[in-house]
Amino acid sequence: MKMSPLPLLERGDQSITTTHLAKNYAYHMARFASGEQDRLVVMKAGRPLAVCLSIQEFEKIQNELAKHRDTAEKN
């Protein structure tokens, strides 16, 4: 079963330019730490370059992957 990819952005506040991130790094890390931000898609020249995830979001993804691996191994 092929899964369709999830969209990179769910909300407008999840996108940031490389310049803005460099100038406001501490602010954005504080938002991750407080739970206000769960992900950022870092853009360069209008294209996605990288994704920053909160540890909670990363662990959620890891758990989902493990469940899918377990299911696939059983089949």
PDB file with one MODEL, atoms N, CA, C and O in Angstrom:
MODEL        1
ATOM      1  N   MET A   1       0.836  -1.168   0.000  1.00  0.00           N
ATOM      2  CA  MET A   1       0.000   0.000   0.000  1.00  0.00           C
ATOM      3  C   MET A   1       0.888   1.241   0.000  1.00  0.00           C
ATOM      4  O   MET A   1       1.674   1.452   0.924  1.00  0.00           O
ATOM      5  N   LYS A   2       0.760   2.050  -1.031  1.00  0.00           N
ATOM      6  CA  LYS A   2       1.566   3.263  -1.134  1.00  0.00           C
ATOM      7  C   LYS A   2       0.822   4.415  -0.461  1.00  0.00           C
ATOM      8  O   LYS A   2      -0.352   4.667  -0.734  1.00  0.00           O
ATOM      9  N   MET A   3       1.537   5.103   0.425  1.00  0.00           N
ATOM     10  CA  MET A   3       0.936   6.224   1.134  1.00  0.00           C
ATOM     11  C   MET A   3       1.300   7.518   0.422  1.00  0.00           C
ATOM     12  O   MET A   3       2.420   7.682  -0.061  1.00  0.00           O
ATOM     13  N   SER A   4       0.335   8.439   0.363  1.00  0.00           N
ATOM     14  CA  SER A   4       0.642   9.733  -0.230  1.00  0.00           C
ATOM     15  C   SER A   4       1.397  10.573   0.788  1.00  0.00           C
ATOM     16  O   SER A   4       1.137  10.480   1.987  1.00  0.00           O
ATOM     17  N   PRO A   5       2.330  11.393   0.319  1.00  0.00           N
ATOM     18  CA  PRO A   5       3.117  12.193   1.256  1.00  0.00           C
ATOM     19  C   PRO A   5       2.258  13.242   1.951  1.00  0.00           C
ATOM     20  O   PRO A   5       1.308  13.766   1.370  1.00  0.00           O
ATOM     21  N   LEU A   6       2.599  13.539   3.187  1.00  0.00           N
ATOM     22  CA  LEU A   6       1.906  14.589   3.918  1.00  0.00           C
ATOM     23  C   LEU A   6       2.416  15.941   3.443  1.00  0.00           C
ATOM     24  O   LEU A   6       3.566  16.056   3.019  1.00  0.00           O
ATOM     25  N   PRO A   7       1.578  16.955   3.510  1.00  0.00           N
ATOM     26  CA  PRO A   7       2.068  18.279   3.122  1.00  0.00           C
ATOM     27  C   PRO A   7       3.131  18.768   4.106  1.00  0.00           C
ATOM     28  O   PRO A   7       3.071  18.468   5.298  1.00  0.00           O
ATOM     29  N   LEU A   8       4.087  19.511   3.601  1.00  0.00           N
ATOM     30  CA  LEU A   8       5.142  20.039   4.466  1.00  0.00           C
ATOM     31  C   LEU A   8       4.588  21.046   5.461  1.00  0.00           C
ATOM     32  O   LEU A   8       5.040  21.110   6.605  1.00  0.00           O
ATOM     33  N   LEU A   9       3.615  21.826   5.031  1.00  0.00           N
ATOM     34  CA  LEU A   9       3.079  22.894   5.863  1.00  0.00           C
ATOM     35  C   LEU A   9       1.609  22.648   6.174  1.00  0.00           C
ATOM     36  O   LEU A   9       0.815  22.347   5.283  1.00  0.00           O
ATOM     37  N   GLU A  10       1.263  22.778   7.436  1.00  0.00           N
ATOM     38  CA  GLU A  10      -0.137  22.744   7.839  1.00  0.00           C
ATOM     39  C   GLU A  10      -0.648  24.149   8.110  1.00  0.00           C
ATOM     40  O   GLU A  10      -1.842  24.423   7.996  1.00  0.00           O
ATOM     41  N   ARG A  11       0.280  25.043   8.472  1.00  0.00           N
ATOM     42  CA  ARG A  11      -0.068  26.428   8.807  1.00  0.00           C
ATOM     43  C   ARG A  11       1.007  27.361   8.251  1.00  0.00           C
ATOM     44  O   ARG A  11       2.145  26.953   8.021  1.00  0.00           O
ATOM     45  N   GLY A  12       0.627  28.602   8.044  1.00  0.00           N
ATOM     46  CA  GLY A  12       1.563  29.589   7.512  1.00  0.00           C
ATOM     47  C   GLY A  12       2.744  29.873   8.412  1.00  0.00           C
ATOM     48  O   GLY A  12       3.812  30.257   7.934  1.00  0.00           O
ATOM     49  N   ASP A  13       2.565  29.688   9.731  1.00  0.00           N
ATOM     50  CA  ASP A  13       3.664  29.994  10.654  1.00  0.00           C
ATOM     51  C   ASP A  13       4.707  28.882  10.714  1.00  0.00           C
ATOM     52  O   ASP A  13       5.610  28.930  11.550  1.00  0.00           O
ATOM     53  N   GLN A  14       4.597  27.896   9.853  1.00  0.00           N
ATOM     54  CA  GLN A  14       5.557  26.795   9.841  1.00  0.00           C
ATOM     55  C   GLN A  14       6.648  26.981   8.787  1.00  0.00           C
ATOM     56  O   GLN A  14       7.512  26.117   8.639  1.00  0.00           O
ATOM     57  N   SER A  15       6.620  28.082   8.062  1.00  0.00           N
ATOM     58  CA  SER A  15       7.602  28.353   7.022  1.00  0.00           C
ATOM     59  C   SER A  15       8.462  29.536   7.439  1.00  0.00           C
ATOM     60  O   SER A  15       7.962  30.521   7.981  1.00  0.00           O
ATOM     61  N   ILE A  16       9.761  29.429   7.181  1.00  0.00           N
ATOM     62  CA  ILE A  16      10.698  30.480   7.579  1.00  0.00           C
ATOM     63  C   ILE A  16      11.851  30.499   6.587  1.00  0.00           C
ATOM     64  O   ILE A  16      12.243  29.456   6.064  1.00  0.00           O
ATOM     65  N   THR A  17      12.384  31.667   6.332  1.00  0.00           N
ATOM     66  CA  THR A  17      13.549  31.756   5.445  1.00  0.00           C
ATOM     67  C   THR A  17      14.825  31.464   6.230  1.00  0.00           C
ATOM     68  O   THR A  17      14.854  31.574   7.456  1.00  0.00           O
ATOM     69  N   THR A  18      15.860  31.098   5.516  1.00  0.00           N
ATOM     70  CA  THR A  18      17.145  30.846   6.171  1.00  0.00           C
ATOM     71  C   THR A  18      17.646  32.103   6.873  1.00  0.00           C
ATOM     72  O   THR A  18      18.203  32.023   7.968  1.00  0.00           O
ATOM     73  N   THR A  19      17.453  33.249   6.255  1.00  0.00           N
ATOM     74  CA  THR A  19      17.898  34.516   6.848  1.00  0.00           C
ATOM     75  C   THR A  19      17.164  34.799   8.150  1.00  0.00           C
ATOM     76  O   THR A  19      17.779  35.148   9.157  1.00  0.00           O
ATOM     77  N   HIS A  20      15.843  34.646   8.122  1.00  0.00           N
ATOM     78  CA  HIS A  20      15.050  34.908   9.332  1.00  0.00           C
ATOM     79  C   HIS A  20      15.436  33.935  10.450  1.00  0.00           C
ATOM     80  O   HIS A  20      15.551  34.338  11.608  1.00  0.00           O
ATOM     81  N   LEU A  21      15.632  32.675  10.116  1.00  0.00           N
ATOM     82  CA  LEU A  21      16.021  31.700  11.131  1.00  0.00           C
ATOM     83  C   LEU A  21      17.384  32.060  11.735  1.00  0.00           C
ATOM     84  O   LEU A  21      17.563  31.979  12.951  1.00  0.00           O
ATOM     85  N   ALA A  22      18.328  32.451  10.904  1.00  0.00           N
ATOM     86  CA  ALA A  22      19.659  32.810  11.404  1.00  0.00           C
ATOM     87  C   ALA A  22      19.593  34.011  12.347  1.00  0.00           C
ATOM     88  O   ALA A  22      20.298  34.042  13.356  1.00  0.00           O
ATOM     89  N   LYS A  23      18.766  34.985  12.033  1.00  0.00           N
ATOM     90  CA  LYS A  23      18.660  36.194  12.854  1.00  0.00           C
ATOM     91  C   LYS A  23      17.830  35.976  14.116  1.00  0.00           C
ATOM     92  O   LYS A  23      17.988  36.710  15.091  1.00  0.00           O
ATOM     93  N   ASN A  24      16.946  34.977  14.109  1.00  0.00           N
ATOM     94  CA  ASN A  24      16.007  34.782  15.215  1.00  0.00           C
ATOM     95  C   ASN A  24      16.061  33.364  15.774  1.00  0.00           C
ATOM     96  O   ASN A  24      15.053  32.830  16.237  1.00  0.00           O
ATOM     97  N   TYR A  25      17.243  32.765  15.727  1.00  0.00           N
ATOM     98  CA  TYR A  25      17.420  31.370  16.130  1.00  0.00           C
ATOM     99  C   TYR A  25      16.939  31.115  17.570  1.00  0.00           C
ATOM    100  O   TYR A  25      16.170  30.183  17.803  1.00  0.00           O
ATOM    101  N   ALA A  26      17.379  31.923  18.519  1.00  0.00           N
ATOM    102  CA  ALA A  26      17.018  31.708  19.925  1.00  0.00           C
ATOM    103  C   ALA A  26      15.502  31.787  20.127  1.00  0.00           C
ATOM    104  O   ALA A  26      14.933  30.998  20.882  1.00  0.00           O
ATOM    105  N   TYR A  27      14.856  32.726  19.461  1.00  0.00           N
ATOM    106  CA  TYR A  27      13.399  32.868  19.546  1.00  0.00           C
ATOM    107  C   TYR A  27      12.706  31.587  19.094  1.00  0.00           C
ATOM    108  O   TYR A  27      11.812  31.085  19.776  1.00  0.00           O
ATOM    109  N   HIS A  28      13.115  31.066  17.957  1.00  0.00           N
ATOM    110  CA  HIS A  28      12.460  29.866  17.418  1.00  0.00           C
ATOM    111  C   HIS A  28      12.759  28.625  18.256  1.00  0.00           C
ATOM    112  O   HIS A  28      11.889  27.768  18.415  1.00  0.00           O
ATOM    113  N   MET A  29      13.967  28.516  18.792  1.00  0.00           N
ATOM    114  CA  MET A  29      14.272  27.378  19.664  1.00  0.00           C
ATOM    115  C   MET A  29      13.449  27.458  20.948  1.00  0.00           C
ATOM    116  O   MET A  29      13.031  26.427  21.476  1.00  0.00           O
ATOM    117  N   ALA A  30      13.211  28.664  21.454  1.00  0.00           N
ATOM    118  CA  ALA A  30      12.359  28.829  22.639  1.00  0.00           C
ATOM    119  C   ALA A  30      10.924  28.403  22.331  1.00  0.00           C
ATOM    120  O   ALA A  30      10.255  27.814  23.180  1.00  0.00           O
ATOM    121  N   ARG A  31      10.457  28.696  21.131  1.00  0.00           N
ATOM    122  CA  ARG A  31       9.094  28.262  20.743  1.00  0.00           C
ATOM    123  C   ARG A  31       9.008  26.739  20.655  1.00  0.00           C
ATOM    124  O   ARG A  31       7.995  26.153  21.034  1.00  0.00           O
ATOM    125  N   PHE A  32      10.068  26.097  20.155  1.00  0.00           N
ATOM    126  CA  PHE A  32      10.093  24.632  20.148  1.00  0.00           C
ATOM    127  C   PHE A  32      10.068  24.109  21.581  1.00  0.00           C
ATOM    128  O   PHE A  32       9.305  23.196  21.898  1.00  0.00           O
ATOM    129  N   ALA A  33      10.891  24.681  22.439  1.00  0.00           N
ATOM    130  CA  ALA A  33      11.002  24.228  23.832  1.00  0.00           C
ATOM    131  C   ALA A  33       9.689  24.391  24.590  1.00  0.00           C
ATOM    132  O   ALA A  33       9.357  23.560  25.436  1.00  0.00           O
ATOM    133  N   SER A  34       8.942  25.448  24.300  1.00  0.00           N
ATOM    134  CA  SER A  34       7.689  25.709  25.012  1.00  0.00           C
ATOM    135  C   SER A  34       6.508  24.933  24.436  1.00  0.00           C
ATOM    136  O   SER A  34       5.441  24.885  25.048  1.00  0.00           O
ATOM    137  N   GLY A  35       6.690  24.323  23.262  1.00  0.00           N
ATOM    138  CA  GLY A  35       5.601  23.596  22.627  1.00  0.00           C
ATOM    139  C   GLY A  35       4.748  24.461  21.717  1.00  0.00           C
ATOM    140  O   GLY A  35       3.774  23.974  21.143  1.00  0.00           O
ATOM    141  N   GLU A  36       5.094  25.741  21.572  1.00  0.00           N
ATOM    142  CA  GLU A  36       4.343  26.628  20.677  1.00  0.00           C
ATOM    143  C   GLU A  36       4.546  26.264  19.210  1.00  0.00           C
ATOM    144  O   GLU A  36       3.662  26.480  18.381  1.00  0.00           O
ATOM    145  N   GLN A  37       5.706  25.715  18.897  1.00  0.00           N
ATOM    146  CA  GLN A  37       6.055  25.371  17.517  1.00  0.00           C
ATOM    147  C   GLN A  37       6.394  23.896  17.465  1.00  0.00           C
ATOM    148  O   GLN A  37       7.134  23.396  18.313  1.00  0.00           O
ATOM    149  N   ASP A  38       5.854  23.187  16.466  1.00  0.00           N
ATOM    150  CA  ASP A  38       6.182  21.767  16.348  1.00  0.00           C
ATOM    151  C   ASP A  38       7.069  21.472  15.149  1.00  0.00           C
ATOM    152  O   ASP A  38       7.760  20.454  15.115  1.00  0.00           O
ATOM    153  N   ARG A  39       7.049  22.373  14.158  1.00  0.00           N
ATOM    154  CA  ARG A  39       7.920  22.182  12.997  1.00  0.00           C
ATOM    155  C   ARG A  39       8.134  23.503  12.273  1.00  0.00           C
ATOM    156  O   ARG A  39       7.314  24.418  12.358  1.00  0.00           O
ATOM    157  N   LEU A  40       9.227  23.582  11.576  1.00  0.00           N
ATOM    158  CA  LEU A  40       9.528  24.703  10.691  1.00  0.00           C
ATOM    159  C   LEU A  40      10.090  24.142   9.396  1.00  0.00           C
ATOM    160  O   LEU A  40      10.977  23.288   9.409  1.00  0.00           O
ATOM    161  N   VAL A  41       9.572  24.623   8.290  1.00  0.00           N
ATOM    162  CA  VAL A  41      10.145  24.303   6.992  1.00  0.00           C
ATOM    163  C   VAL A  41      11.018  25.499   6.621  1.00  0.00           C
ATOM    164  O   VAL A  41      10.528  26.615   6.449  1.00  0.00           O
ATOM    165  N   VAL A  42      12.298  25.248   6.505  1.00  0.00           N
ATOM    166  CA  VAL A  42      13.261  26.310   6.215  1.00  0.00           C
ATOM    167  C   VAL A  42      13.354  26.456   4.698  1.00  0.00           C
ATOM    168  O   VAL A  42      13.647  25.502   3.978  1.00  0.00           O
ATOM    169  N   MET A  43      13.099  27.674   4.238  1.00  0.00           N
ATOM    170  CA  MET A  43      13.057  27.956   2.807  1.00  0.00           C
ATOM    171  C   MET A  43      14.278  28.762   2.380  1.00  0.00           C
ATOM    172  O   MET A  43      14.754  29.633   3.108  1.00  0.00           O
ATOM    173  N   LYS A  44      14.772  28.457   1.193  1.00  0.00           N
ATOM    174  CA  LYS A  44      15.852  29.242   0.593  1.00  0.00           C
ATOM    175  C   LYS A  44      15.484  29.452  -0.874  1.00  0.00           C
ATOM    176  O   LYS A  44      15.212  28.498  -1.603  1.00  0.00           O
ATOM    177  N   ALA A  45      15.481  30.685  -1.282  1.00  0.00           N
ATOM    178  CA  ALA A  45      15.102  31.046  -2.659  1.00  0.00           C
ATOM    179  C   ALA A  45      13.718  30.489  -3.006  1.00  0.00           C
ATOM    180  O   ALA A  45      13.478  30.046  -4.129  1.00  0.00           O
ATOM    181  N   GLY A  46      12.821  30.521  -2.031  1.00  0.00           N
ATOM    182  CA  GLY A  46      11.443  30.092  -2.271  1.00  0.00           C
ATOM    183  C   GLY A  46      11.222  28.590  -2.335  1.00  0.00           C
ATOM    184  O   GLY A  46      10.127  28.140  -2.671  1.00  0.00           O
ATOM    185  N   ARG A  47      12.248  27.812  -2.017  1.00  0.00           N
ATOM    186  CA  ARG A  47      12.128  26.342  -2.071  1.00  0.00           C
ATOM    187  C   ARG A  47      12.464  25.744  -0.719  1.00  0.00           C
ATOM    188  O   ARG A  47      13.315  26.273  -0.003  1.00  0.00           O
ATOM    189  N   PRO A  48      11.802  24.636  -0.354  1.00  0.00           N
ATOM    190  CA  PRO A  48      12.117  23.975   0.920  1.00  0.00           C
ATOM    191  C   PRO A  48      13.559  23.475   0.926  1.00  0.00           C
ATOM    192  O   PRO A  48      14.015  22.839  -0.024  1.00  0.00           O
ATOM    193  N   LEU A  49      14.260  23.773   2.008  1.00  0.00           N
ATOM    194  CA  LEU A  49      15.655  23.368   2.146  1.00  0.00           C
ATOM    195  C   LEU A  49      15.815  22.342   3.259  1.00  0.00           C
ATOM    196  O   LEU A  49      16.557  21.371   3.113  1.00  0.00           O
ATOM    197  N   ALA A  50      15.122  22.558   4.368  1.00  0.00           N
ATOM    198  CA  ALA A  50      15.268  21.679   5.529  1.00  0.00           C
ATOM    199  C   ALA A  50      13.998  21.756   6.367  1.00  0.00           C
ATOM    200  O   ALA A  50      13.171  22.654   6.205  1.00  0.00           O
ATOM    201  N   VAL A  51      13.871  20.784   7.270  1.00  0.00           N
ATOM    202  CA  VAL A  51      12.752  20.766   8.208  1.00  0.00           C
ATOM    203  C   VAL A  51      13.328  20.659   9.613  1.00  0.00           C
ATOM    204  O   VAL A  51      14.168  19.803   9.890  1.00  0.00           O
ATOM    205  N   CYS A  52      12.869  21.534  10.489  1.00  0.00           N
ATOM    206  CA  CYS A  52      13.215  21.479  11.910  1.00  0.00           C
ATOM    207  C   CYS A  52      11.987  20.976  12.649  1.00  0.00           C
ATOM    208  O   CYS A  52      10.881  21.475  12.440  1.00  0.00           O
ATOM    209  N   LEU A  53      12.181  19.991  13.510  1.00  0.00           N
ATOM    210  CA  LEU A  53      11.077  19.407  14.269  1.00  0.00           C
ATOM    211  C   LEU A  53      11.334  19.520  15.759  1.00  0.00           C
ATOM    212  O   LEU A  53      12.478  19.467  16.212  1.00  0.00           O
ATOM    213  N   SER A  54      10.249  19.678  16.521  1.00  0.00           N
ATOM    214  CA  SER A  54      10.379  19.573  17.972  1.00  0.00           C
ATOM    215  C   SER A  54      10.693  18.118  18.293  1.00  0.00           C
ATOM    216  O   SER A  54      10.424  17.228  17.486  1.00  0.00           O
ATOM    217  N   ILE A  55      11.253  17.880  19.450  1.00  0.00           N
ATOM    218  CA  ILE A  55      11.562  16.503  19.836  1.00  0.00           C
ATOM    219  C   ILE A  55      10.283  15.684  19.940  1.00  0.00           C
ATOM    220  O   ILE A  55      10.282  14.496  19.616  1.00  0.00           O
ATOM    221  N   GLN A  56       9.196  16.302  20.387  1.00  0.00           N
ATOM    222  CA  GLN A  56       7.913  15.591  20.497  1.00  0.00           C
ATOM    223  C   GLN A  56       7.417  15.158  19.117  1.00  0.00           C
ATOM    224  O   GLN A  56       6.951  14.031  18.948  1.00  0.00           O
ATOM    225  N   GLU A  57       7.516  16.049  18.134  1.00  0.00           N
ATOM    226  CA  GLU A  57       7.081  15.716  16.772  1.00  0.00           C
ATOM    227  C   GLU A  57       7.982  14.640  16.177  1.00  0.00           C
ATOM    228  O   GLU A  57       7.501  13.725  15.508  1.00  0.00           O
ATOM    229  N   PHE A  58       9.281  14.745  16.417  1.00  0.00           N
ATOM    230  CA  PHE A  58      10.222  13.738  15.923  1.00  0.00           C
ATOM    231  C   PHE A  58       9.905  12.363  16.519  1.00  0.00           C
ATOM    232  O   PHE A  58       9.873  11.366  15.797  1.00  0.00           O
ATOM    233  N   GLU A  59       9.671  12.310  17.836  1.00  0.00           N
ATOM    234  CA  GLU A  59       9.346  11.033  18.485  1.00  0.00           C
ATOM    235  C   GLU A  59       8.029  10.466  17.971  1.00  0.00           C
ATOM    236  O   GLU A  59       7.896   9.253  17.809  1.00  0.00           O
ATOM    237  N   LYS A  60       7.064  11.328  17.718  1.00  0.00           N
ATOM    238  CA  LYS A  60       5.777  10.884  17.159  1.00  0.00           C
ATOM    239  C   LYS A  60       5.989  10.219  15.797  1.00  0.00           C
ATOM    240  O   LYS A  60       5.415   9.165  15.522  1.00  0.00           O
ATOM    241  N   ILE A  61       6.809  10.831  14.953  1.00  0.00           N
ATOM    242  CA  ILE A  61       7.105  10.271  13.635  1.00  0.00           C
ATOM    243  C   ILE A  61       7.851   8.951  13.771  1.00  0.00           C
ATOM    244  O   ILE A  61       7.547   7.988  13.066  1.00  0.00           O
ATOM    245  N   GLN A  62       8.828   8.903  14.674  1.00  0.00           N
ATOM    246  CA  GLN A  62       9.584   7.667  14.894  1.00  0.00           C
ATOM    247  C   GLN A  62       8.664   6.527  15.346  1.00  0.00           C
ATOM    248  O   GLN A  62       8.805   5.394  14.887  1.00  0.00           O
ATOM    249  N   ASN A  63       7.728   6.828  16.241  1.00  0.00           N
ATOM    250  CA  ASN A  63       6.784   5.812  16.722  1.00  0.00           C
ATOM    251  C   ASN A  63       5.886   5.319  15.603  1.00  0.00           C
ATOM    252  O   ASN A  63       5.617   4.122  15.507  1.00  0.00           O
ATOM    253  N   GLU A  64       5.419   6.226  14.756  1.00  0.00           N
ATOM    254  CA  GLU A  64       4.582   5.824  13.622  1.00  0.00           C
ATOM    255  C   GLU A  64       5.361   4.935  12.655  1.00  0.00           C
ATOM    256  O   GLU A  64       4.832   3.942  12.156  1.00  0.00           O
ATOM    257  N   LEU A  65       6.614   5.295  12.393  1.00  0.00           N
ATOM    258  CA  LEU A  65       7.445   4.471  11.517  1.00  0.00           C
ATOM    259  C   LEU A  65       7.657   3.079  12.103  1.00  0.00           C
ATOM    260  O   LEU A  65       7.607   2.085  11.378  1.00  0.00           O
ATOM    261  N   ALA A  66       7.890   3.005  13.399  1.00  0.00           N
ATOM    262  CA  ALA A  66       8.089   1.708  14.050  1.00  0.00           C
ATOM    263  C   ALA A  66       6.838   0.854  13.937  1.00  0.00           C
ATOM    264  O   ALA A  66       6.934  -0.349  13.692  1.00  0.00           O
ATOM    265  N   LYS A  67       5.666   1.452  14.110  1.00  0.00           N
ATOM    266  CA  LYS A  67       4.402   0.704  13.969  1.00  0.00           C
ATOM    267  C   LYS A  67       4.260   0.149  12.564  1.00  0.00           C
ATOM    268  O   LYS A  67       3.865  -1.003  12.383  1.00  0.00           O
ATOM    269  N   HIS A  68       4.583   0.974  11.559  1.00  0.00           N
ATOM    270  CA  HIS A  68       4.471   0.528  10.169  1.00  0.00           C
ATOM    271  C   HIS A  68       5.480  -0.573   9.860  1.00  0.00           C
ATOM    272  O   HIS A  68       5.173  -1.518   9.133  1.00  0.00           O
ATOM    273  N   ARG A  69       6.690  -0.446  10.418  1.00  0.00           N
ATOM    274  CA  ARG A  69       7.693  -1.499  10.223  1.00  0.00           C
ATOM    275  C   ARG A  69       7.228  -2.811  10.830  1.00  0.00           C
ATOM    276  O   ARG A  69       7.350  -3.865  10.206  1.00  0.00           O
ATOM    277  N   ASP A  70       6.694  -2.752  12.051  1.00  0.00           N
ATOM    278  CA  ASP A  70       6.200  -3.956  12.714  1.00  0.00           C
ATOM    279  C   ASP A  70       5.085  -4.615  11.908  1.00  0.00           C
ATOM    280  O   ASP A  70       5.056  -5.837  11.763  1.00  0.00           O
ATOM    281  N   THR A  71       4.173  -3.806  11.388  1.00  0.00           N
ATOM    282  CA  THR A  71       3.073  -4.319  10.574  1.00  0.00           C
ATOM    283  C   THR A  71       3.607  -4.957   9.311  1.00  0.00           C
ATOM    284  O   THR A  71       3.156  -6.036   8.927  1.00  0.00           O
ATOM    285  N   ALA A  72       4.557  -4.314   8.659  1.00  0.00           N
ATOM    286  CA  ALA A  72       5.122  -4.843   7.418  1.00  0.00           C
ATOM    287  C   ALA A  72       5.873  -6.148   7.661  1.00  0.00           C
ATOM    288  O   ALA A  72       5.808  -7.059   6.835  1.00  0.00           O
ATOM    289  N   GLU A  73       6.578  -6.251   8.772  1.00  0.00           N
ATOM    290  CA  GLU A  73       7.333  -7.462   9.083  1.00  0.00           C
ATOM    291  C   GLU A  73       6.409  -8.624   9.383  1.00  0.00           C
ATOM    292  O   GLU A  73       6.769  -9.772   9.123  1.00  0.00           O
ATOM    293  N   LYS A  74       5.233  -8.364   9.920  1.00  0.00           N
ATOM    294  CA  LYS A  74       4.271  -9.424  10.226  1.00  0.00           C
ATOM    295  C   LYS A  74       3.581  -9.954   8.985  1.00  0.00           C
ATOM    296  O   LYS A  74       3.065 -11.071   8.986  1.00  0.00           O
ATOM    297  N   ASN A  75       3.567  -9.154   7.922  1.00  0.00           N
ATOM    298  CA  ASN A  75       2.877  -9.571   6.683  1.00  0.00           C
ATOM    299  C   ASN A  75       3.799 -10.256   5.740  1.00  0.00           C
ATOM    300  O   ASN A  75       3.381 -10.667   4.658  1.00  0.00           O
TER     301      ASN A  75
ENDMDL
END
